[in-house]
Amino acid sequence: MKGWMGKLRVLTLLGSIALVLSGCGRENLSALIPKGYGAETSLDLIILTAIVMLFVLVIVMILYVTVLIRFRKKKGKEDFVPKQVEGNKTLETVWTVIPIILLIIIAVPTVIATFDLADTKGAKDELNVDVTGNQYWWHFNYNGQEIQTSQDLYIPTGEKVYLNMKSSDVIHSFWVPSISGKMDVNPENENTMYIEAYEEGVYWGKCAELCGPSHSLMDFKVIAVSPEEFEQWVSDMQNVDPKAVAEGETAQEGQALFQENNCMGCHAIGSSPVQVGPNLTNFGDRSKVAGVLDHNKENVMKWIMNPESVKPGNKMTGNYPTLSEEEASKIADYLLQLQPSEITPESAGN
């Protein structure tokens, strides 16, 4: 008895620790705190399924305990055999019909929600963004806006934004738990879904499909701002001058190094078809370096000098000349000046 009590205490302790840890980390990287229509619909289905499963569990446990107590071996009746009910049509009908009814209760709302979330009839009249999944970053091209960004997707609140998604290499999966469900991103075909955020804020997204050694580091953000702020952001991004001279001698030297080392061959500033590497138009406005590091000069230099130490297997490793710490510092000064808009993750409530 004491042994079982000890095990029960250990299980209770582990369960408590798991419950506490489940609340740690990014507060909006959870499907259980919906801030958008897709996530809200998904949560409703999760709750419905959980209720059905709980109902089944309760019924099974009641039957189990009843049988355990009623038909247990009793002293003096060791040879007692309960009445056999094999072939009882009533029982067989009950335990066949009830599961079918439960499956229908789950299936019908699921099918309705699936078709609802897959609806793209209004895509032509709404904001469309072409999303490209890459190892291990995301690229966003705003249709008809001449705006391209990477890692940070800006959207207006209260509006449907249609995402036309395709991969440049392997299969990825686009997932922003707080505002949407998942959608596979394939190299062979384009998948479309829409997202809609109810509130302003920064919503973390993940790649939900194993895609290589740095799959777990393939983070991105959806920055939801008011429609007025979104219009301002669009205007700011459209007026970016890729040839603008940086401010300050050190940053200007960094800009020259950036051009001399052919960084522009992979990284675009402004609207450009270049997608070999992430678009850097608003690099200075981001809140993370490479999607995972705190956004500061030290980490920018760390990424420039040794990207493999941050994201193993990334395509930047070994594809550019070795830079000294001084050169990396100057390039970092230049990149951190790329701040075309006052609408940033911080202003959206990050």
C-alpha positions in Angstrom: 0.0 0.0 0.0 2.8 2.4 0.9 4.5 1.7 -2.4 1.4 2.6 -4.3 1.0 5.8 -2.3 4.6 6.8 -3.0 4.1 6.3 -6.8 0.8 8.3 -6.6 2.6 11.2 -5.0 5.4 11.1 -7.6 2.8 11.1 -10.5 1.0 14.0 -8.8 4.2 15.9 -8.5 5.2 15.3 -12.1 1.7 16.3 -13.3 1.9 19.6 -11.3 5.3 20.3 -12.8 4.0 19.6 -16.3 1.0 21.9 -15.7 3.3 24.7 -14.5 5.7 24.3 -17.4 2.8 24.3 -19.9 2.2 27.9 -19.0 5.8 29.0 -19.5 7.3 30.4 -22.7 5.6 32.5 -25.3 2.2 33.2 -24.0 0.6 33.3 -27.4 2.2 30.1 -28.8 -0.9 28.1 -27.7 -3.9 26.8 -29.5 -5.8 27.1 -26.2 -5.7 30.9 -26.2 -7.5 31.8 -29.5 -7.1 35.3 -30.9 -8.4 34.6 -34.4 -11.2 32.9 -36.2 -9.3 29.8 -37.3 -7.8 29.2 -33.8 -11.3 29.8 -32.2 -12.9 27.3 -34.5 -10.1 24.7 -33.8 -10.5 25.2 -30.1 -14.3 24.6 -30.3 -13.5 21.3 -32.1 -10.9 20.4 -29.4 -13.4 21.0 -26.6 -16.2 19.0 -28.4 -13.9 16.1 -29.0 -12.6 16.2 -25.4 -16.2 16.2 -24.0 -17.1 13.1 -26.2 -13.9 11.3 -25.1 -14.6 12.2 -21.4 -18.1 10.8 -21.8 -16.7 7.5 -23.2 -14.1 7.4 -20.4 -16.7 7.9 -17.7 -19.0 5.2 -19.1 -16.2 2.7 -19.6 -14.9 3.3 -16.0 -18.4 2.9 -14.6 -18.8 -0.4 -16.4 -15.4 -1.5 -15.4 -15.8 -0.7 -11.7 -19.3 -2.3 -11.7 -18.0 -5.5 -13.3 -15.0 -5.5 -11.0 -17.1 -5.3 -7.9 -20.1 -7.3 -8.9 -18.4 -10.3 -10.4 -15.3 -10.5 -8.3 -14.4 -13.9 -6.9 -16.1 -14.3 -3.5 -15.3 -16.6 -0.6 -17.3 -19.7 -0.9 -18.3 -19.0 -4.5 -15.0 -19.7 -6.2 -16.7 -21.8 -8.9 -19.6 -19.4 -9.5 -20.0 -18.5 -13.2 -22.1 -15.4 -14.0 -25.0 -15.7 -16.5 -23.6 -15.5 -20.0 -24.9 -12.8 -22.4 -23.2 -13.8 -25.6 -25.4 -13.1 -28.6 -27.5 -10.5 -26.7 -28.9 -8.4 -29.6 -29.8 -5.5 -27.4 -26.3 -5.1 -26.0 -24.7 -5.5 -29.4 -27.0 -2.9 -30.9 -26.3 -0.5 -28.1 -22.5 -0.7 -28.2 -22.6 -0.5 -32.0 -25.0 2.4 -32.4 -23.6 4.6 -29.6 -20.1 4.8 -31.1 -21.6 5.7 -34.5 -23.6 8.5 -32.9 -20.5 9.8 -31.1 -18.5 9.7 -34.3 -21.3 11.7 -36.1 -21.3 14.3 -33.3 -17.5 14.8 -33.9 -17.5 14.3 -37.7 -20.2 16.7 -38.7 -18.8 19.9 -37.0 -15.3 18.9 -38.1 -16.3 18.6 -41.8 -18.3 21.9 -41.6 -15.3 23.7 -40.0 -12.9 22.2 -42.6 -14.9 23.5 -45.5 -15.4 26.9 -43.8 -11.6 27.4 -43.2 -10.8 26.2 -46.7 -13.1 28.7 -48.3 -11.1 30.9 -50.8 -14.1 32.4 -52.7 -13.4 35.9 -51.3 -9.6 35.7 -51.9 -9.7 38.1 -54.9 -11.2 40.9 -52.9 -9.0 40.5 -49.8 -5.3 41.0 -49.0 -3.2 38.2 -50.6 0.3 37.2 -49.5 2.5 34.7 -51.3 4.3 32.6 -48.6 7.4 30.7 -49.4 8.8 28.2 -46.9 12.6 27.8 -46.9 15.1 26.0 -44.7 14.8 27.6 -42.1 12.9 30.9 -42.7 9.8 32.3 -44.2 9.4 34.8 -47.1 6.3 36.9 -47.6 5.3 38.7 -50.9 2.3 41.0 -50.7 0.4 40.7 -54.0 -0.1 44.0 -55.8 1.7 45.9 -53.0 5.3 45.6 -54.2 6.3 44.7 -50.7 8.4 41.8 -49.6 9.4 40.8 -46.1 10.9 37.8 -44.3 10.2 36.3 -40.9 7.7 39.1 -39.9 4.2 39.0 -41.5 2.3 42.2 -41.0 -1.5 42.0 -41.2 -4.5 44.3 -40.4 -6.8 43.2 -37.6 -10.4 42.2 -38.3 -9.7 41.3 -41.9 -9.2 38.0 -43.7 -5.7 37.7 -45.2 -5.3 34.9 -47.7 -1.9 33.1 -47.7 -0.9 31.3 -50.9 1.8 28.9 -49.7 4.6 27.0 -51.5 8.0 25.6 -50.5 11.3 26.2 -52.2 12.9 23.0 -50.9 11.2 20.4 -48.6 7.8 20.1 -47.0 7.1 22.6 -44.3 4.0 23.4 -42.3 2.7 26.9 -41.5 1.2 27.3 -38.1 0.3 30.3 -35.9 -1.5 28.5 -33.0 -3.2 31.6 -31.6 -4.9 32.7 -34.8 -5.0 29.7 -37.2 -4.7 26.0 -37.8 -1.9 24.3 -39.7 -1.4 24.1 -43.5 1.2 22.0 -45.3 3.6 24.0 -47.5 4.7 21.7 -50.4 7.3 22.2 -53.2 5.0 20.6 -55.8 1.7 22.5 -55.3 0.3 25.7 -53.8 -2.0 25.5 -50.8 -4.2 28.4 -49.7 -5.6 29.3 -46.3 -6.7 32.5 -44.6 -5.9 33.9 -41.2 -7.7 36.6 -39.3 -6.6 38.2 -36.0 -9.2 39.8 -33.7 -6.7 41.8 -31.6 -3.5 43.8 -32.2 -0.4 42.0 -31.1 2.5 39.8 -32.0 1.7 36.1 -32.6 4.4 33.5 -32.8 4.4 31.0 -35.6 6.3 27.7 -36.1 7.1 25.3 -38.8 5.1 22.2 -37.8 6.7 19.7 -40.2 10.2 18.2 -39.6 12.3 19.8 -42.3 15.9 19.4 -41.2 18.4 19.9 -38.3 17.1 23.4 -37.5 13.4 22.6 -37.9 12.7 23.6 -34.2 14.3 27.0 -34.9 12.1 27.9 -37.9 10.2 30.5 -36.0 8.4 33.6 -37.4 5.9 36.2 -36.3 2.6 37.6 -37.4 2.3 41.2 -36.4 -1.4 42.3 -36.3 -2.0 46.0 -36.3 -5.0 48.2 -36.8 -6.1 48.8 -40.4 -4.9 52.4 -40.1 -1.5 51.4 -38.9 -1.3 48.7 -41.6 -1.9 51.3 -44.3 0.9 53.4 -42.8 3.2 50.4 -42.7 2.4 49.6 -46.4 3.1 53.2 -47.4 6.4 53.2 -45.5 7.5 49.9 -47.0 6.6 51.1 -50.5 8.7 54.2 -50.2 11.9 52.4 -49.2 14.9 53.5 -51.2 17.4 50.5 -51.5 20.2 52.9 -52.5 19.7 55.3 -49.6 23.0 56.0 -47.8 23.3 54.9 -44.2 23.8 57.5 -41.5 27.2 57.6 -39.8 30.7 56.7 -41.0 30.7 53.2 -39.5 27.3 52.3 -40.9 28.3 53.7 -44.3 31.5 51.5 -44.3 29.2 48.6 -43.3 26.9 49.3 -46.3 30.0 49.4 -48.6 31.1 46.0 -47.2 27.6 44.6 -47.6 27.8 45.5 -51.3 31.4 44.6 -51.9 30.9 41.1 -50.5 27.9 40.5 -52.8 25.4 40.2 -50.0 22.9 41.7 -52.3 23.2 38.6 -54.4 21.1 36.7 -51.8 19.5 39.4 -49.7 17.2 42.1 -51.1 16.4 45.5 -49.7 13.1 46.7 -51.1 10.9 44.8 -53.4 13.0 42.4 -55.4 12.6 38.9 -56.9 15.7 37.8 -55.0 14.7 35.0 -52.5 17.9 33.1 -52.0 18.1 34.6 -48.5 15.7 36.6 -46.3 14.6 40.0 -47.4 16.3 42.6 -45.2 14.1 45.7 -45.9 13.0 46.1 -42.4 15.7 44.2 -40.6 16.2 46.9 -38.0 12.5 46.7 -37.0 12.6 43.1 -36.2 12.6 41.8 -32.6 14.6 38.6 -33.3 17.7 37.8 -35.3 17.3 34.7 -37.5 13.9 34.3 -35.8 15.4 33.0 -32.6 18.1 35.4 -31.1 17.5 38.6 -29.2 17.7 41.5 -31.6 20.9 43.3 -30.7 24.2 44.1 -32.4 26.1 41.3 -30.6 23.7 38.6 -32.0 23.7 40.2 -35.4 27.5 39.8 -35.4 27.2 36.3 -34.1 24.9 35.4 -37.0 27.1 37.1 -39.6 30.3 35.4 -38.5 29.0 32.0 -37.6 25.4 31.3 -38.7 26.0 27.5 -38.4 26.3 27.9 -34.6 22.8 29.4 -34.5 20.9 27.4 -37.2 22.8 24.2 -38.2 22.3 23.3 -41.8 21.3 26.7 -43.0 22.2 27.7 -46.6 24.1 30.8 -45.6 27.0 28.8 -44.0 30.0 28.8 -46.3 28.4 30.9 -49.1 30.2 34.1 -48.4 33.7 35.4 -47.6 35.0 35.1 -44.1 34.6 38.4 -42.3 36.7 39.9 -39.5 35.0 41.0 -36.2 35.5 44.6 -37.2 33.9 44.1 -40.6 31.0 42.2 -39.0 30.5 45.0 -36.6 30.3 47.6 -39.3 27.8 45.5 -41.3 25.7 45.0 -38.2 25.6 48.8 -37.7 24.3 49.2 -41.2 21.7 46.4 -41.0 20.3 47.8 -37.7 19.6 51.1 -39.4 17.2 49.4 -41.8 14.1 50.8 -40.0 11.7 52.1 -42.7 8.6 52.3 -40.5 7.5 53.3 -37.0 5.0 50.4 -37.1 7.1 47.6 -35.4 6.5 44.5 -33.3 7.1 46.6 -30.2 4.4 49.1 -31.2 2.0 46.2 -31.8 2.3 45.1 -28.2 5.3 42.7 -28.2 
